[in-house]
Amino acid sequence: LMHLSFLQLLVGGLVTGLGAGAVFTDWPRMGGVWLPPDLLSLQPIWRNALENQALLQFSHRALGYLLLALAAFALIRSRRSVHGVTRTAFALATVWMLLQAVLGVVTLLHGDPLALRLAHLAGALVLWLFLIRARFLARYPRVQSIRGIK
């Protein structure tokens, strides 16, 4: 989840850098269709991964949906933890990810203005920090006492 969110940050940076967010400003479709016809229109084919606005925005959306599904799965798995701090960290990361997805859709629907674009970027960085914290607490949980002493 943490690594995939970092990849999402990189793809989002490419989307912003190329101005691809302003190309398809409808949701959930892109230009009225589910799959834009020019996903692989550049030659040579490898250029599409770095320069094709349609493919980059589609990839950013698809990774976002995958991240939401994985966050829900991680939240469910984290409920098994006996450590309350770990459960809270995953809940916070999942809620923040949901808010980040909503902010991304709102940014699209408003035509990709600079203020919303920057808020979406800042939210992505904060989300990544929340995911790093949740992963760290899952690997190295805080020691608890059964007596309730903190």
LINFENJO-V263902 format. One line per field, one symbol per residue. psi: psi as a letter, one per 20 degrees, with the letter a starting at -180 (. if undefined). Layout:
psi: ???
//
This chain:
psi: gghhhghhgghhhhgghikihigokqqirokirhoqhkhliqprhhhhhiiohggghggggghgggggghhgghgghhiiqiohhgghghggggghhghhgghgghgghjklqgghghhhgghgggghghhggggghhhmqqpqqiijp.
//
